[in-house]
Amino acid sequence: MMRQLAVNGENQESFFGRIQDILEQYKLPKIYTLMAEQPSKLAFKHQCKSAIQKTWTNILVAESVKKSTLKYINTKDLAVGKPHIIWKSLRSMVSEVKMGITKARMLTGTFMTQVIKHKYNIEHSDQICKLCTIYSEDLMHIILDCPALFSTRQIYYNRLKIEVINVIGESKWSELFGNKDAILLLILDCTNFSKYFSVDQQNAITKLSSVLCHQLYLMRLKLLEKTAKVPNKQCGSDTCK
């Protein structure tokens, strides 16, 4: 083995060369160090797992910071092998998994709004909300502003607000969440404010915000379906029959 290492250690195409590269990539001890001080199989397995997770977590965080679509995610809480709090706060029931999917799409910038459709020229859409037909439809508009979703929003948003105020008080609510950007950040990923909430409180807030997002999504979908049917009902020509 020592002879093979001496001959092929610098050859990146050889077995030992590839091993050297992998150890260096994950900042693990070099082959000579491992041979001189051989760790137990279990200890080295744990060391490798930790090193791999740390390396890819750093890459994940670095890439996430660059993506404007991920601006609401708390990158300090990201880690490879660690589920996001969205999934930890929900049970493995179909209804709750659906809520998690809706929330995750909103959080990761993959929820299809009119602004996104317009940006990527999908269906030749404009930015205007098809429900209120007044304002541009982005996540802020859907979650906090659209008048067509007011009644649904009022029910579930109030539950969330009460839960948060019960923890931090009304004065702290006004201080932290006196603007819509902060409220949207709270709704999409409350771990951005983790120093004000315990883990259990974060789970409770996340679940309530997931319910809010999903109910708004369902109501929006229902109203869009009604809107799509209106022209057919009003049209009396033979081509519409």
C-alpha positions as CSV (number, residue, x, y, z in Angstrom):
1,M,0.0,0.0,0.0
2,M,2.8,2.4,0.9
3,R,4.5,1.7,-2.4
4,Q,1.3,2.3,-4.4
5,L,0.7,5.5,-2.5
6,A,4.2,6.7,-3.2
7,V,3.9,5.9,-6.9
8,N,0.3,7.0,-7.6
9,G,-0.4,9.4,-4.8
10,E,0.0,12.5,-7.0
11,N,-1.8,10.9,-10.0
12,Q,-5.4,12.3,-9.8
13,E,-6.6,9.5,-12.1
14,S,-5.5,6.8,-9.7
15,F,-7.4,5.4,-6.8
16,F,-5.1,7.1,-4.2
17,G,-5.2,10.3,-6.2
18,R,-9.0,10.4,-6.1
19,I,-9.0,9.6,-2.3
20,Q,-6.5,12.4,-1.7
21,D,-8.8,14.9,-3.6
22,I,-11.9,13.8,-1.6
23,L,-10.1,14.1,1.7
24,E,-8.9,17.6,0.7
25,Q,-12.4,18.6,-0.5
26,Y,-14.0,17.8,2.8
27,K,-11.0,19.0,4.9
28,L,-10.4,15.5,6.3
29,P,-7.0,14.3,7.5
30,K,-4.6,13.2,4.8
31,I,-3.9,9.6,4.0
32,Y,-0.5,9.6,5.8
33,T,-2.1,11.0,8.9
34,L,-4.9,8.4,8.9
35,M,-2.4,5.6,8.5
36,A,-0.3,6.9,11.3
37,E,-3.2,7.5,13.7
38,Q,-5.9,5.2,12.6
39,P,-9.3,6.1,14.0
40,S,-12.0,3.5,14.8
41,K,-14.4,2.7,12.0
42,L,-17.3,4.3,13.9
43,A,-15.3,7.5,14.7
44,F,-14.1,8.0,11.2
45,K,-17.6,7.3,9.8
46,H,-19.0,10.1,12.1
47,Q,-16.1,12.4,11.1
48,C,-16.8,11.9,7.4
49,K,-20.5,12.4,7.8
50,S,-20.0,15.7,9.7
51,A,-17.4,17.0,7.2
52,I,-19.6,16.2,4.2
53,Q,-22.7,17.9,5.8
54,K,-20.6,20.9,6.8
55,T,-19.1,21.3,3.3
56,W,-22.4,21.0,1.5
57,T,-24.3,23.2,4.0
58,N,-21.7,26.0,3.4
59,I,-22.3,25.5,-0.4
60,L,-26.1,25.5,0.1
61,V,-26.0,28.7,2.2
62,A,-23.6,30.5,-0.2
63,E,-25.8,29.6,-3.2
64,S,-29.0,30.6,-1.4
65,V,-27.7,34.0,-0.5
66,K,-27.2,34.7,-4.3
67,K,-30.8,33.7,-5.2
68,S,-33.3,36.6,-5.1
69,T,-36.1,34.0,-5.1
70,L,-34.8,32.7,-1.7
71,K,-34.7,36.1,0.0
72,Y,-37.2,35.1,2.7
73,I,-35.4,32.0,3.8
74,N,-33.4,32.2,7.0
75,T,-30.1,31.0,5.7
76,K,-28.6,30.8,9.2
77,D,-31.0,27.9,9.9
78,L,-30.2,26.0,6.7
79,A,-28.3,22.7,7.0
80,V,-28.0,19.6,4.9
81,G,-29.9,16.7,6.5
82,K,-32.0,19.1,8.6
83,P,-35.7,19.5,7.5
84,H,-37.0,23.0,7.3
85,I,-39.3,24.1,10.1
86,I,-42.3,24.0,7.7
87,W,-42.1,20.2,7.7
88,K,-41.2,19.8,11.4
89,S,-44.3,21.9,12.3
90,L,-46.8,19.7,10.4
91,R,-48.0,16.1,10.8
92,S,-47.7,13.5,8.1
93,M,-51.3,13.8,7.0
94,V,-52.3,14.5,3.4
95,S,-54.1,17.8,4.3
96,E,-51.1,19.1,6.2
97,V,-48.6,17.9,3.6
98,K,-50.5,19.9,1.0
99,M,-50.3,23.0,3.3
100,G,-46.5,22.5,3.5
101,I,-46.2,22.2,-0.2
102,T,-48.0,25.5,-0.7
103,K,-45.9,27.3,1.9
104,A,-42.7,25.8,0.6
105,R,-43.5,27.0,-3.0
106,M,-44.1,30.5,-1.7
107,L,-40.9,30.5,0.4
108,T,-38.7,29.3,-2.5
109,G,-40.1,31.6,-5.1
110,T,-41.8,28.9,-7.2
111,F,-45.4,29.9,-6.4
112,M,-46.8,31.2,-9.7
113,T,-48.0,34.8,-9.4
114,Q,-48.9,37.1,-12.2
115,V,-45.6,39.0,-11.7
116,I,-43.6,35.8,-12.3
117,K,-45.8,34.9,-15.3
118,H,-45.1,38.3,-16.8
119,K,-41.4,38.2,-16.0
120,Y,-41.0,34.9,-17.9
121,N,-43.6,35.7,-20.5
122,I,-45.8,32.8,-19.6
123,E,-49.1,32.8,-21.4
124,H,-48.4,36.4,-22.5
125,S,-49.6,37.5,-19.1
126,D,-49.4,41.0,-17.5
127,Q,-48.7,41.7,-13.9
128,I,-52.2,42.7,-12.8
129,C,-54.0,40.5,-10.3
130,K,-56.9,38.7,-12.0
131,L,-59.0,38.9,-8.8
132,C,-58.9,42.6,-8.0
133,T,-57.8,43.8,-11.4
134,I,-56.1,46.8,-9.8
135,Y,-52.6,45.9,-8.5
136,S,-49.6,43.8,-9.5
137,E,-49.9,40.3,-8.1
138,D,-46.8,39.2,-6.2
139,L,-46.6,37.3,-2.9
140,M,-47.1,40.4,-0.8
141,H,-50.3,41.2,-2.7
142,I,-51.7,37.7,-2.3
143,I,-50.8,37.2,1.4
144,L,-51.4,40.7,2.7
145,D,-53.1,43.1,0.3
146,C,-55.5,41.7,-2.3
147,P,-59.0,42.9,-1.4
148,A,-60.7,39.9,-3.0
149,L,-59.0,37.7,-0.4
150,F,-59.8,40.0,2.6
151,S,-62.4,37.8,4.4
152,T,-60.2,34.6,4.2
153,R,-57.1,36.6,5.2
154,Q,-58.8,38.2,8.2
155,I,-59.7,34.9,9.8
156,Y,-56.4,33.2,9.6
157,Y,-54.1,36.2,9.8
158,N,-55.8,37.3,13.1
159,R,-55.1,33.9,14.6
160,L,-51.5,34.2,13.7
161,K,-51.2,37.8,15.0
162,I,-52.9,36.8,18.3
163,E,-50.5,33.9,18.7
164,V,-47.5,36.1,18.2
165,I,-48.8,38.9,20.5
166,N,-49.4,36.4,23.2
167,V,-45.7,35.7,23.2
168,I,-44.1,39.1,22.6
169,G,-46.8,41.6,23.6
170,E,-48.5,44.3,21.5
171,S,-45.7,46.9,21.9
172,K,-43.1,44.4,20.6
173,W,-45.4,43.5,17.7
174,S,-45.6,47.1,16.7
175,E,-41.8,47.5,17.0
176,L,-40.9,44.3,15.0
177,F,-43.8,44.1,12.6
178,G,-44.8,47.7,11.9
179,N,-44.3,47.2,8.2
180,K,-45.5,44.7,5.6
181,D,-42.1,43.4,4.7
182,A,-41.4,42.2,8.2
183,I,-44.9,40.7,8.5
184,L,-44.4,38.8,5.2
185,L,-41.0,37.6,6.5
186,L,-42.7,36.3,9.7
187,I,-45.3,34.5,7.7
188,L,-43.0,32.8,5.3
189,D,-40.2,31.9,7.7
190,C,-40.5,32.9,11.3
191,T,-37.1,31.5,12.2
192,N,-35.8,34.9,10.9
193,F,-37.1,36.1,14.3
194,S,-35.9,33.0,16.3
195,K,-34.4,35.0,19.2
196,Y,-37.9,36.1,20.2
197,F,-39.5,32.6,20.1
198,S,-38.8,29.2,21.6
199,V,-38.7,26.2,19.3
200,D,-42.2,25.2,20.2
201,Q,-43.5,28.7,19.6
202,Q,-41.8,28.8,16.2
203,N,-43.5,25.5,15.3
204,A,-46.9,26.9,16.4
205,I,-46.4,30.1,14.4
206,T,-45.2,28.2,11.4
207,K,-48.2,25.9,11.4
208,L,-50.6,28.9,11.7
209,S,-48.8,30.7,8.9
210,S,-48.9,27.6,6.7
211,V,-52.7,27.4,7.2
212,L,-53.0,31.1,6.3
213,C,-51.0,30.6,3.1
214,H,-52.8,27.5,2.0
215,Q,-56.3,28.9,2.7
216,L,-55.4,32.0,0.7
217,Y,-54.2,29.7,-2.1
218,L,-57.4,27.7,-2.1
219,M,-59.6,30.8,-2.1
220,R,-57.5,32.4,-4.8
221,L,-57.9,29.2,-6.9
222,K,-61.6,29.1,-6.3
223,L,-62.1,32.8,-7.4
224,L,-59.9,32.3,-10.4
225,E,-62.0,29.4,-11.6
226,K,-65.1,31.5,-11.2
227,T,-63.5,34.4,-13.1
228,A,-62.5,32.0,-15.9
229,K,-66.2,30.9,-16.3
230,V,-67.7,34.3,-16.4
231,P,-67.0,35.0,-20.2
232,N,-68.6,31.7,-21.2
233,K,-71.8,32.6,-19.3
234,Q,-72.1,36.0,-20.8
235,C,-71.4,34.8,-24.4
236,G,-74.5,34.0,-26.4
237,S,-72.9,33.3,-29.8
238,D,-72.9,29.9,-31.4
239,T,-69.1,29.8,-31.2
240,C,-69.3,29.8,-27.4
241,K,-71.7,26.8,-27.2
